[in-house]
């Protein structure tokens, strides 16, 4: 089974499990918004993962995480709550990948999902912190990071 088919077929399984995990840890913001709203937020995020995987681009996730940073910050969510919800979704996607993807395709499938959600989590955190501190959002200069340079913050 290819990764896109797997993701599309397992949206309910992954989201249900993530909702249960979020409920178990009693994250203040998600508890306040309720199970139905939490489920919809996770579905929306999951659909962005699928969209990015289909298009092989990160822009939809980056735009979405900028939007949710603003929404969650304005609603009083702590950054760690939102990151925990995304981590739960990612972990549960990994589980279905490990169960259903052939070993030869594991690295590619895990890399795709992790790249999409990793970029989203990074963008979410930078935007959230910018809102909390009223500072300009900077980007990470990956070239400097990969080359070992001490200067990893860029101006983009």
PyMOL commands that set and color helices and strands:
alter all, ss='L'
color gray80, all
select helices_A, chain A and resi 3-9+11-25+28-33+35-55+59-74+79-100+103-133+142-147
alter helices_A, ss='H'
color red, helices_A
deselect
rebuild
show_as cartoon
